[in-house]
Amino acid sequence: MAASREKESLARVLAHEGGYSNHPKDPGGATMKGVTQRVYDGYRKGRGLATRSVKGITTDELNEIYDRQYWDAVKGDLVPAGVDYVVFDGAVNSGPARSIMWLQRALVPLYTGPIDGVIGVGTLAAIQSVNSLGELINRICDERMRFLRALKTFPTF
């Protein structure tokens, strides 16, 4: 098995996520390095810890959240280089299921299964059948932009 590109992908994501933000027009609310307060609360509750401000997130917590909730959710180690980053970044910003749906739509007609936001054997087989990963990445990005442009927050963000 090839070495994971997770650390490289995470470094790229964090380069754009910045520090703490609580923009009044951001439906995600308070966010630190791309992790929302809601996600952080769920993470801490799941470990039997008291909730606290996302401003206090530790590096270990941040890495575990990104690993479990985003990288593993999009099966980053099972998809080709480039595709892994695009789907991971989409998952961080819009959720893993939504990002996987963009991937599945971009794979049509090679992918004939349901657009269900779950990477299974059909999605993985379709990825392996792609002739140009660069074109696939462009189609994933096009799907993502169509979605983002339809959001009422698009002019702000």
C-alpha positions as CSV (number, residue, x, y, z in Angstrom):
1,M,0.0,0.0,0.0
2,A,1.3,3.4,-0.9
3,A,2.1,5.9,1.8
4,S,-0.7,8.1,2.9
5,R,-0.9,11.6,1.6
6,E,-3.1,12.7,4.5
7,K,-0.5,14.9,6.1
8,E,0.3,16.7,2.9
9,S,-3.4,17.2,2.2
10,L,-4.1,18.5,5.7
11,A,-1.3,21.0,5.4
12,R,-2.9,22.3,2.2
13,V,-6.3,22.5,3.8
14,L,-5.0,24.3,6.9
15,A,-3.1,26.8,4.7
16,H,-6.5,28.1,3.7
17,E,-8.5,27.6,6.8
18,G,-6.8,30.3,9.0
19,G,-7.3,30.7,12.7
20,Y,-10.4,31.5,14.7
21,S,-13.4,33.0,13.0
22,N,-17.0,33.7,14.0
23,H,-18.4,35.6,11.0
24,P,-22.0,36.5,11.5
25,K,-22.9,35.3,8.0
26,D,-21.2,31.9,8.3
27,P,-23.8,29.2,9.0
28,G,-21.0,27.1,10.5
29,G,-20.6,29.6,13.4
30,A,-17.5,29.7,15.4
31,T,-14.6,27.9,13.7
32,M,-11.0,27.3,14.5
33,K,-8.7,26.1,11.7
34,G,-11.7,24.8,9.8
35,V,-13.2,22.9,12.8
36,T,-16.6,24.3,13.8
37,Q,-17.8,24.6,17.4
38,R,-20.5,22.0,16.7
39,V,-18.0,19.4,15.4
40,Y,-15.6,20.1,18.3
41,D,-18.5,19.8,20.8
42,G,-19.4,16.4,19.3
43,Y,-15.8,15.3,19.4
44,R,-15.3,16.2,23.1
45,K,-18.7,14.7,24.2
46,G,-17.8,11.5,22.4
47,R,-14.7,11.2,24.6
48,G,-16.5,12.0,27.8
49,L,-14.9,15.5,28.0
50,A,-16.6,18.8,28.8
51,T,-17.3,21.1,25.9
52,R,-15.2,24.2,25.6
53,S,-14.6,26.9,23.0
54,V,-13.2,25.7,19.8
55,K,-10.5,28.4,20.3
56,G,-8.9,25.9,22.8
57,I,-8.6,23.0,20.3
58,T,-5.3,21.2,20.7
59,T,-3.2,20.1,17.7
60,D,-3.8,16.5,18.7
61,E,-7.6,17.1,18.7
62,L,-7.4,18.9,15.4
63,N,-5.5,16.1,13.8
64,E,-7.8,13.4,15.1
65,I,-10.9,15.3,13.9
66,Y,-9.5,15.8,10.4
67,D,-8.3,12.2,10.3
68,R,-11.5,10.5,11.5
69,Q,-14.2,12.8,10.4
70,Y,-12.9,13.8,7.0
71,W,-9.9,11.8,5.6
72,D,-11.2,8.4,6.7
73,A,-14.7,9.3,5.7
74,V,-13.7,10.0,2.1
75,K,-11.4,7.0,2.1
76,G,-8.5,9.3,1.3
77,D,-6.0,6.4,1.3
78,L,-7.9,4.5,-1.3
79,V,-8.3,7.2,-4.0
80,P,-5.5,8.5,-6.3
81,A,-3.3,11.5,-5.6
82,G,-5.1,14.8,-6.3
83,V,-8.5,13.2,-6.1
84,D,-7.8,12.5,-2.4
85,Y,-7.1,16.2,-1.7
86,V,-10.0,17.6,-3.7
87,V,-12.5,15.3,-2.0
88,F,-11.0,15.8,1.4
89,D,-11.1,19.6,1.1
90,G,-14.7,19.4,-0.1
91,A,-15.5,17.3,2.9
92,V,-14.0,19.8,5.3
93,N,-16.0,22.6,3.9
94,S,-19.3,20.9,3.0
95,G,-19.3,17.5,4.7
96,P,-18.0,14.2,3.6
97,A,-21.3,13.0,2.0
98,R,-21.7,16.1,-0.1
99,S,-18.1,15.9,-1.3
100,I,-18.5,12.3,-2.2
101,M,-21.7,13.1,-4.1
102,W,-19.7,15.6,-6.2
103,L,-17.1,12.9,-6.9
104,Q,-19.9,10.4,-7.9
105,R,-21.5,12.9,-10.2
106,A,-18.1,13.7,-11.8
107,L,-17.6,10.0,-12.4
108,V,-20.8,9.6,-14.5
109,P,-21.1,7.7,-16.9
110,L,-18.3,5.4,-15.5
111,Y,-20.2,5.4,-12.2
112,T,-23.7,4.0,-12.5
113,G,-24.6,3.5,-8.9
114,P,-26.7,5.8,-6.7
115,I,-25.4,9.3,-5.9
116,D,-25.5,8.5,-2.2
117,G,-22.4,10.1,-0.7
118,V,-20.9,6.8,0.2
119,I,-17.6,5.5,-1.4
120,G,-18.2,1.9,-2.0
121,V,-16.8,-0.7,-4.5
122,G,-18.7,0.9,-7.4
123,T,-17.3,4.4,-6.8
124,L,-13.8,3.0,-6.3
125,A,-14.1,0.9,-9.5
126,A,-15.2,3.9,-11.5
127,I,-12.3,5.9,-10.2
128,Q,-9.9,3.2,-11.4
129,S,-11.5,3.3,-14.9
130,V,-10.9,7.0,-15.3
131,N,-8.5,7.9,-18.2
132,S,-7.5,11.3,-16.9
133,L,-7.4,12.1,-13.3
134,G,-6.8,15.8,-14.1
135,E,-10.1,15.9,-16.0
136,L,-11.9,14.1,-13.1
137,I,-10.5,16.6,-10.6
138,N,-11.8,19.4,-12.8
139,R,-15.3,17.8,-13.0
140,I,-15.3,17.4,-9.2
141,C,-14.4,21.1,-8.8
142,D,-17.1,22.1,-11.3
143,E,-19.7,20.1,-9.3
144,R,-18.5,21.8,-6.1
145,M,-18.7,25.3,-7.7
146,R,-22.2,24.7,-9.0
147,F,-23.3,23.8,-5.4
148,L,-21.5,26.7,-3.8
149,R,-22.7,29.3,-6.2
150,A,-26.3,28.3,-5.4
151,L,-25.8,29.1,-1.7
152,K,-27.1,32.4,-0.4
153,T,-23.7,32.9,1.4
154,F,-21.7,32.6,-1.8
155,P,-21.3,36.3,-2.3
156,T,-19.7,36.7,1.1
157,F,-17.6,33.6,1.2
